[in-house]
Amino acid sequence: MEKLSISDLHIVLVEPSDTQRKIITTLLLKENVKEIDPVSTLAEARTAIKSHGADLIVSAMYFEDGTALELLQFVKESSEFASVPFMLVSSENRMSKLEQLKQAGVAAILPKPFEPLHLSRALNASLDLINHDELELDLFDVQDVRVLLVDDSRLARNHIRRVLEGMGLKKIKEAENGATALTLIKDEPFDLVVTDYNMPEMDGRELSEFVRFNPETAHIPIIMVTSESADSAHMANIQQTGVNALCDKPFEPNEVRAMLAALLGE
């Protein structure tokens, strides 16, 4: 399939404020976006997406008829639109609110106001999700790499799976927590573990400790996916368990690609 560029993108812009819609539209036009479908409510957004589709959804957080989380869940739970990247533009900075969006698979979060550089980066990260580039490895055929994906959020697993599959990884098994993952690890071999940090029953830190300190699995690279701050006490403790790489939610495909190339190319 031919790759899209920023100028090819059809964007549905969901913003309740007339002024903000005009500002964001102007900035998108400056980035060479040609097709923008501006709407002001969730109902209008659903109608626009169902009628015309979208390559990217750019949405504010709060509307008179709901929130961005509801729209994101509508998109991600639809077989037709689940692969459409979703970008949040909001002044919301409460971690509890943003965490829900991150867990549901938002592709990028931009603060209000944002710099043109931030918008450009977010647009390119969204393009990376749309345009699939197979990862080239010296020691593996990427399609033979056996991945264990562990996250208690189904939407988050779906998002991470799509990113990995876009890079050519096909053999992906899923687990909803560390305890289930342990059962799988004991029964079959894996070349890579990608795990969330916050999970019930057994979290990512406990899972990583088991993998790293068990002689039969100690060699498996581990990528920890988390929305925790990189300099938090939790992250310092996690790095001591032997996790090979920490990856933010939402994570950018280019960042993940570089991590995979380094970990699987060793």
Disulfide bonds with the S-S distance in Angstrom:
none
